[in-house]
Amino acid sequence: MSNQRVPQATAERLPIYYRSLQHLVSIGKTRISSSELGKIVQVDSTTIRKDFSYFGALGRKGYGYNTQRLLDFLGKTLYQDELSKVILIGVGHLGTALLNHNFRKNNNTQIVKAYDINPLKIGQQIGGTVIHYMGDLATDDNHDIAAAILTVPADQAQGAAEQAMASGIRGFLNFSPVRLSLPPDVYVRHVDMTVELQALIYFLNHGIEEKQSE
């Protein structure tokens, strides 16, 4: 692998390439060009070639990419050859939906534990995952857990993240509509559906206005 630092935008596109390659391999596609892949993932071919260049020579000029070989490489790069265990904090409507789904289309990721403050939920199972008492989170040993999914109200998110950190968690997928204040060695991905929808509506209207002004 190249010693170049992989940009965040490139890293965020790798799972998109990986998922598309899974489908291509499943239907018997053995090779693909960057332009063909670009049409599938809606990324221009120049960006795809640049993204892959950070990892060395993954394809050949005039041939393109061997889909199985590229899939295997990205699988290792994304640690898809080992189980990534995650926990879920907050078993409300969204948390319950995530537990029922539990990455069933991705056997390499699994929610293995859930936490909630509601005593009526403790000990229950949703989608095969047992719900634990939130008060036990800070003293539990979660050092073997890859990350935590936060689906708690905004006023509980910071405290929940700190308790999870005390148990060994160093990565968060935060669905709570609040920015977390955490140490620099802790990685957080914020998923604010309200913001995403507002941005979508803006771009929809902005695009319409641009077309009307042409």
Secondary structure, DSSP 8 states (H G I E B T S, - for coil): --SS---HHHHHHHHHHHHHHHHHHHTT--EE-HHHHHHHHT--HHHHHHHHHTTS--SBTTTBEEHHHHHHHHHHHTTTTS-EEEEEE--SHHHHHHHHHTTTT-TTEEEEEEEES-TTTTT-EETTEEEEEGGGTTTS--TT--EEEE-S-HHHHHHHHHHHHHTT--EEEE-SSS-----TTSEEEE--HHHHHHHHHHHHHHHHHHHHH-
